[in-house]
């Protein structure tokens, strides 16, 4: 398979390796680089960051910042919810312990009355 330009004699060719045909394995291909520049209208793909204009980079940064802020808001909301749940649990435990403490004090008073010598 050969790719040729419109006005130039350059050629990019994918040639199957001769070893693959001899061994019966799947063919492997070697890429031959063109000898001249690409024809007009053909754009080589470069790294994703190199094709962005400054405006696109600013928009991408803004989008990433907004996404980060949104995730941060959600995390803060979840943190506040867990904190409220924790405080409710502690308040409930305090209420139970206060009731238990009151019962123990009453029991102690009862035992003191029973065990103490009466001096009338």
Residue pairs with C-beta under 8 A, 6 or more apart in sequence:
1 13
1 14
2 11
2 12
2 13
3 11
3 12
3 13
4 10
4 11
5 36
5 38
5 39
5 42
6 39
6 40
7 39
8 36
8 37
8 39
9 36
10 34
10 35
10 36
10 37
10 38
10 39
11 32
11 34
11 35
12 31
12 32
12 33
12 34
13 32
14 29
14 30
14 31
14 32
15 29
15 30
15 32
16 27
16 28
16 29
17 27
17 28
17 29
17 30
19 25
19 28
20 26
20 27
20 28
21 27
38 44
52 60
